[in-house]
Amino acid sequence: MKTGFRLWFDEIRNMRIKAKLFLLITITMAVSSSISLVGLQIAFSMYDQQIYEKSSQVLNLSSTLIENELNKVERLTFSIMSDEQIQQHLIVMNSNESDYIRIQSRAKLVDRLVQYINSETYISAADITDVMGNSYSSGNLTTLSPERKALIQETSDRGAGSLGWVNPDEQDYSLIATRQIRSSDNLELKKLGSLVLHVNLDKMVNQYAREAVTRDGELIIVSKGTLVYPRSVSMKSLISENSPVGASVRGFRIIEQDGEKYFVSHIHSDYLGWTYYNTLPFQTIFYNLTLMKNWMIAAFLISFFLLVGFGMAVARSVTRPIEGLISNMRGLQIGDLENSELPPIAPISQQMDEVGLLQRTYRMMIVRIQELIKENYTKQLIIKETEFRSLQAQINPHFLYNTLESINWISKMNGQQQVSQMVESLGYLLRSSISLKQDMIPIEDELKLVQHYITIQKVRFEERLDFRLDVPEALRGHCIPKLTLQPLLENAIKYAVEVMLEPCIIHIWGREEGDAVFLIVEDNGPGIDEAYLEKILTGERQSKGTGIGLKNIDERIKLTFGEEFGIQVENRTDGGARITIRIPMTKRG
């Protein structure tokens, strides 16, 4: 039973040439488009990576510049904290000096603080608070809520002289840097007050992260779930998530917010624990790729229709001459080539390709057919005369067949069953030996011939002949040259049964080994003399029997199946001869 693939292949093979070309073009375009789409997807991935690398570089540069400025702020706080004049003025302000001296120290303290503030671009205000709670400020100082003041004081006290940072909130957009001022005299580290610097983060980020916020992008700074920059942001999911650590210090992903997709890259800094995000609208950065994809689809469709039109034109140029030839052939099919004129044939095509060659060959073929018709008519007359003579030659065999049938009928009428069987077997042997219809027959038919031959010999030898047949049914469908086993059986009777007084066993059996079939004919007679056997195999002496010798059988098998097949003759170790026939598996049907 044919497989589905085989049936599908047969359907394609039987399609018209036009349909085949159309199918070929369709498959080619489908494969090309698939490769293009895969390539486009790879290009998208590469573009994603390039965008991430560019965005990561921008974030890295921006975060480095911002944190460099924050390091400068840290160094500034250290300079103010360790300034001897500021410490001396704070000592005076914390003492019980006269009001005049305190006013002078206050003025000098503010002037010194102004000198520090004026040298920095991103410091909007500075404030020093002594241990008595008096405040000395410079710059554009905003009003702080009691809660923010308490948070700043708590951060300063917690640092115990080291720098602390307070992120912006909704009322105060400044980044606060605060630390305690401690006395450096005699390393007693006595608390003199607290320093608070107000950093203009908006100005700093706009200066150093300008590239990151171009192209409709947005720079977002988040610290432990708290928005640091800008003051408001639409990407709420970035604020609520934990800061990436470990393997996710750098990375990118695509998120969806309010129905729009954004390409988000991030980098985490350990200096302040901030995470910097760069968000870009997905549609903006992939506009060109989407446009290119649409152009590719349009180009594919245009190419498809152009190729289909070109393919159909080529198909027509090929099939039109072929269809003309088919029309002429159909006309010839119903015509009488022997007695009537040939149907008109189209002029020879000027094409020099295979189709033109086919037309010219077709014309020459028609001319040759006319010549062959005349030759065939003459040969038919000769064949009829030969058949007449052959029929005359067959009169004698047919007369013999009819005579045997008459003897068989008379034997049955007189109850001579044994005679009837002998006559039937003799008739079967006669027909098989004279018939020229088949040179190769199934083993089953060859065994029937052997059994008819044994039927005749059984009447002659009776109990002295013990015939045994053991060939499996699975082997009987394979083919063998006609009259292969019967001559071997006849030789066994000649060389074994006739020379023995006691019963002689003749055994025919078979086996299958690999891709070959083995048929063995053996007996328990006296065996064959080695010298005599060698002469038989070399053809120096013919074996007694029907005239079909062992060498003849061996040569017929070799000519039919090849040199690796044939017969092998040997003497059995326990007495008798064995002839082994080796043929290939050639089951019919």
Secondary structure, 3 states (H helix, E strand, C coil): CCCHHHHHHHHHHCCCHHHHHHHHHHHHHHHHHHHHHHHHHHHHHHHHHHHHHHHHHHHHHHHHHHHHHHHHHHHHHHHHHHCHHHHHHHHHHCCCCCHHHHHHHHHHHHHHHHHHHHCCCCEEEEEEEECCCCEEEEECCCCCCHHHHHHHHHHHHHHCCCCEEECCCCCCCCEEEEEEEECCHHHCCCEEEEEEEEECHHHHHHHHCCCCCCCCCEEEEEECCEEEECCCCCCHHHHHCCCCCHHHCEEEEEEEECCEEEEEEEEECCCCCEEEEEEEEHHHHCHHHHHHHHHHHHHHHHHHHHHHHHHHHHHHHHHHHHHHHHHHHHHHHCCCCCCCCCCCCCCCCCCCCHHHHHHHHHHHHHHHHHHHHHHHHHHHHHHHHHHHHHHHHCHHHHHHHHHHHHHHHHHHHCCCHHHHHHHHHHHHHHHHHHCCCCCEEEHHHHHHHHHHHHHHHHHHHHHHEEEEEECCHHHCCCEEECCCHHHHHHHHHHHHHCCCCCCEEEEEEEEEECCEEEEEEEECCCCCCHHHHHHHHHCCCCCCCCCCCHHHHHHHHHHHHCCCCEEEEEECCCCCEEEEEEEECCCCC
